[in-house]
Amino acid sequence: MHTKNIANKKFHVHVCHQDYCEAHDHEYLELTFFASGAVDHYINGEVHRVNAGDYFIVDHGTVHRYSRVSDKPLTVINILF
């Protein structure tokens, strides 16, 4: 395993409690984990229900957005790299 390359990369972790996220894209990869709540995630012209415990990866330049669909508070953990 070549850990030297991994050790030189920067990762940013962001915890979010927003009920929605406007359509946007990134110049980086985004790994998103939903710790609580549920959302409808809109990506590539499709809608996906995402529940607590689910995760997904959004590729560079992919436009996406989400909105909360449950009455439970939303906690989203984003790892950006």
Backbone torsions as a table, in degrees:
resi	resn	phi	psi	omega
1	MET	NA	136.8	179.4
2	HIS	-101.8	88.2	-178.0
3	THR	-80.0	-15.4	-179.6
4	LYS	-58.0	-44.5	179.7
5	ASN	-64.0	-39.8	179.9
6	ILE	-67.4	-41.1	-176.8
7	ALA	-64.3	-24.9	-178.8
8	ASN	-86.5	-6.9	-178.9
9	LYS	-87.7	152.7	177.2
10	LYS	-104.8	134.6	176.1
11	PHE	-117.7	139.7	176.4
12	HIS	-118.6	131.6	178.0
13	VAL	-111.9	130.6	-178.1
14	HIS	-131.5	125.6	175.8
15	VAL	-103.1	130.4	-172.7
16	CYS	-128.8	144.3	177.5
17	HIS	-125.0	23.3	-179.7
18	GLN	-71.7	147.0	176.3
19	ASP	-79.7	-18.2	178.6
20	TYR	-152.6	163.0	177.0
21	CYS	-137.6	122.0	179.9
22	GLU	-62.3	157.2	177.7
23	ALA	-58.6	132.0	-179.2
24	HIS	-160.8	169.5	173.4
25	ASP	-136.5	175.9	-175.7
26	HIS	-136.3	160.4	172.0
27	GLU	-98.5	18.2	-177.3
28	TYR	-145.7	171.7	175.1
29	LEU	-84.2	147.8	178.5
30	GLU	-128.8	119.4	172.8
31	LEU	-100.7	120.2	-175.5
32	THR	-117.2	128.3	177.0
33	PHE	-119.2	129.8	178.8
34	PHE	-97.6	106.7	-177.0
35	ALA	-80.6	-29.0	177.5
36	SER	-155.6	157.6	-179.7
37	GLY	84.6	-174.3	177.8
38	ALA	-146.3	147.0	179.9
39	VAL	-136.5	161.8	162.0
40	ASP	-99.1	122.4	-178.6
41	HIS	-104.5	121.7	-178.3
42	TYR	-102.0	118.5	-177.9
43	ILE	-151.6	133.2	178.3
44	ASN	53.6	39.0	176.7
45	GLY	76.5	8.6	179.8
46	GLU	-122.3	155.8	176.8
47	VAL	-113.7	131.7	179.1
48	HIS	-126.9	129.9	174.2
49	ARG	-77.5	127.6	-179.7
50	VAL	-121.0	126.5	-176.8
51	ASN	-114.2	167.4	176.7
52	ALA	-52.4	133.7	-178.0
53	GLY	95.4	-13.2	178.9
54	ASP	-86.3	158.5	175.5
55	TYR	-146.9	162.4	175.1
56	PHE	-155.7	165.3	176.1
57	ILE	-118.7	132.5	177.1
58	VAL	-108.0	126.9	-176.9
59	ASP	-78.2	164.2	176.3
60	HIS	-50.7	135.3	172.0
61	GLY	72.5	6.6	-179.1
62	THR	-88.7	120.9	179.2
63	VAL	-77.6	131.0	179.4
64	HIS	-152.3	164.3	176.9
65	ARG	-158.3	166.7	175.0
66	TYR	-148.4	159.8	174.5
67	SER	-143.5	140.9	-177.6
68	ARG	-66.9	139.0	-179.8
69	VAL	-125.3	2.0	179.0
70	SER	-115.8	165.6	177.6
71	ASP	-86.5	-3.3	177.8
72	LYS	-82.0	145.0	177.1
73	PRO	-58.4	147.7	-177.4
74	LEU	-100.0	129.1	172.8
75	THR	-127.9	118.0	-177.4
76	VAL	-119.0	130.8	176.2
77	ILE	-112.5	118.1	179.7
78	ASN	-107.3	132.5	172.1
79	ILE	-115.1	118.3	-174.6
80	LEU	-108.6	130.8	180.0
81	PHE	-153.5	NA	NA
